[in-house]
């Protein structure tokens, strides 16, 4: 799932944002057709509710039963759940967030 998400993140022709990239990968892997990737455009670039990283926000929306575990693992790896904090630290680029969220989402166990 991680590779699929990274292959579409900010790449032409669609230039999907972090939230859209994770959702796109989810749809490709699971066959889920209930998700409309275009509808997730407003959740990238730190615009997810409460300033969450869009990648982890969408991962939690796609697997609500695992949302708390996803958030905990994401924060442990990246130091924060919040886009502004992650960007301010200049340690992890957005692609890292996309990769981590997709990888965590793919781990169903």
N, C-alpha and C positions, 0 to 999 in steps of 0.2 A: 504494500500500500504506500509505503514511504516513497519509493521510486516513482510511482504514478503521480503522487502529489507534487513531487519536486519537478517532474517533467512538464507540468503545466503551470507551475508558479511563475507568474510574471512573464511567461513566454508567449510569443505571437502564435496564433492570431488573437486569442482571447485575453491574454494578460490577466489571468485570474489572480485575485488577491489571496492572502493566507487562508481566510475562511473558506473561500470558494475552492481552493486547491485541495484542502482536506475533504470537503464534501464531494468533490469530483472523484477523488480516489475511492472514497467510500462507495459511491454509486457504481464505479467500475468493478470493484471487488465483490460487492454484495449483490449487485443487480437491482438495488433499491431504486425504484422509479418515482417514489413519492417526494423525493428531494428535488427542488429546482435550484440548481447551482446559481443561476443569475439572480435569484431572490436574496442571495447571501452577500451580494456586493456591498451593502451598507455596513457590514460587520468587520471589514478589514481596516488596516491602518489605525488600530487603537480605538475604533468606534463601536466595538462590541459593548454590551451593557457593563457598566461600572469600570470601563477602561480595560477589560480583560483582553488578552491576546486573542485575536479572531480565530486563530488555529485551535487553541484549546477550548474556546467558547463553543465552536461548532462540534468539536469532538464530544463535548459534554451533552450537546443537544442530540447528537446521534446515538449516544449510549447513556441515557439518563440514569440508568441503574448503576452505572459505574462512574458517574460524574465526580464524586468526591475522591475516589481513588485516582482517576485521571488527573485531577487538579493537583493532588499531592505529589504524584510522580513527576508531573510536568514542572512544578515549582522546585522540586528537589534537583532536577536536572538543569533548569535554567535560572534558578534563583528568584523567580517571581512568576506571577500569573498575569501581570499587568504590562501591557505593551509599552507604555511610557517608561516604566522602570527597566524593562529588558533593553530597550533602545538606549536609555541613558547610560547604562553600564557599558555600552559599546563592546560587549563581549560576544554576544550571540546575534548574528544577523537574522533577519526574518526567515530566511530559508531554513535555518536551524530549528526555529519554532514550528514551521510546517512539517519538517521531517520528524521531530519529536512527537508532535500531536498525532500524526498519521501512524507512527510506529506504536505508540501507546494504544491507539484505537484498534489497531490490528491485533494486538495481544489480547485475545478474548479470555484467557485464563486468569 
